[in-house]
């Protein structure tokens, strides 16, 4: 099992200012991680940006199967919803600066977690203080955040080449960041063979709202694939 940190993210490969801040650059770094760990192919799972990167890795032939949880990139980057998303991400960065150096410590307070993480999960106050602190610290340390956001708003995510391994695209119906179903529209034709799974009452990061359901959903694809029977319908 490998859980790599992304390019420019805390614990991941260093992002050099001025270098490409693109999905392709992140996928290049992930491929190096896979190679270093000795994985030619693997069952890939990613959420949001990680979901798009998992799909790109699959298109490069690195997947046994892919589960993309509310993947980014399924929307028209020139449309109004993309502009709304850009504003939301900038506001998140602004809020972090407003809270100042004590932002992570403030996450110990249930009401603060409920406010700051309201778009991440349907029950944000239930996220533990420790996990919430780590999330805030990771966001503050993300050197690629603003360069990547600038590129996303101007160029979008591009297209996905054909994927020849099983894929499931999973979406929480209560996602407040990448709203279902509008933010999934492009995947209908970019990944025409994908299985689609809706998780009722679940938000953008389904593992926070229902970890068991999320794990069962992933295993619903990987198990049959490993047994040679493909994924669930």
Secondary structure, 3 states (H helix, E strand, C coil): CCCCCCCCCCCCCCCCCCCCCCHHHHHHHHHHHHHHHCCCCEEEEEECHHHHHHHHHHHCCCEEEEEEECCCCCCCCCCHHHHHHHHHHHHHHHHHHHHHHHHHHHCCCHHHHHHHCCCCCCCHHHCCHHHHHHHHHHHHCCCCHHHHHHHHHHHCCCCCCCCCCEEEEEEECCCCCCCCCHHHCCHHHHCCCCEEEEECCCCCCHHHHCHHHHHHHHHHHHHHHHCCCCCCC
